[in-house]
């Protein structure tokens, strides 16, 4: 087990951190890099300007900032999704991931709003799609989360 040194916040994370949690962090980083490489190879970034790269990086970086926030600022009145996110990246395992998918399905409005914001940002690959296709992509994301959550509830 890796032991981190630091102030009280780092010691609290260190107390709760397991090897499975570290593995989940590494998996997240690997999937993020793999997604970037896949999108780059498909040419989705070919028309990007500096502005687009900054917005894209901020969009992806905000996910990591949120995870760091949840891990550092853990408190008793955290929401259920924050508690499960904390557990996913400290205790690890399948159960927190399953709960996050189910909670995301139960609060589909937030997920739908986030995907709409991502599709409204004028990235070059979004500009090639008409509004009907953008809406279809957003609704498909909500539908896929609902389908996966329905299956996970039974396992």
C-alpha positions, -999 to 999 in steps of 0.1 A, spaced: 0 0 0 13 35 -9 14 59 20 11 96 13 25 122 37 8 155 42 -17 175 63 -50 162 77 -68 161 44 -42 139 28 -40 117 59 -78 111 57 -75 101 21 -45 79 30 -65 62 58 -94 53 34 -73 45 3 -70 9 -8 -52 -8 -37 -86 -11 -56 -91 27 -52 -57 33 -67 -65 9 -95 -97 28 -103 -78 61 -105 -53 45 -129 -82 30 -150 -98 65 -152 -66 81 -164 -60 52 -189 -95 55 -203 -92 93 -206 -59 90 -225 -73 61 -246 -104 82 -255 -82 112 -264 -60 90 -287 -90 74 -303 -106 108 -310 -74 122 -323 -69 92 -346 -104 96 -359 -96 132 -368 -121 148 -344 -95 174 -333 -83 183 -368 -103 215 -371 -97 226 -334 -83 260 -327 -65 270 -295 -100 281 -281 -114 246 -288 -85 229 -272 -88 251 -241 -125 245 -238 -121 207 -244 -93 206 -218 -114 225 -193 -143 202 -199 -122 171 -193 -102 187 -165 -133 197 -146 -140 159 -141 -107 155 -124 -112 186 -103 -146 173 -92 -130 140 -82 -102 157 -63 -128 180 -46 -149 150 -35 -118 132 -22 -104 161 -3 -136 178 10 -154 147 23 -179 156 50 -208 139 67 -236 158 48 -222 149 13 -247 138 -13 -251 101 -21 -233 106 -54 -203 123 -37 -201 95 -12 -201 68 -39 -175 88 -59 -153 89 -28 -158 52 -23 -150 45 -59 -116 62 -58 -106 52 -23 -122 17 -15 -126 8 -52 -145 -22 -64 -176 -27 -84 -203 -17 -59 -196 21 -59 -195 21 -97 -228 3 -99 -243 28 -74 -230 58 -94 -247 45 -126 -279 39 -108 -279 74 -91 -271 90 -125 -301 72 -139 -323 84 -111 -312 120 -117 -314 119 -155 -320 157 -158 -285 166 -146 -269 141 -170 -291 153 -199 -282 190 -191 -245 181 -190 -246 163 -224 -266 191 -240 -240 217 -228 -213 195 -243 -232 193 -276 -240 230 -277 -203 241 -273 -193 249 -309 -167 222 -314 -160 216 -351 -174 181 -349 -206 194 -334 -210 219 -361 -212 191 -387 -243 178 -370 -278 193 -373 -299 200 -342 -320 168 -346 -289 146 -345 -275 165 -315 -307 160 -297 -307 123 -307 -272 119 -293 -282 135 -260 -313 113 -257 -293 82 -266 -269 89 -238 -297 92 -213 -313 60 -227 -280 40 -225 -275 51 -189 -311 40 -181 -306 6 -198 -273 0 -180 -288 11 -147 -318 -12 -152 -295 -42 -158 -272 -33 -128 -301 -31 -104 -307 -68 -109 -271 -78 -103 
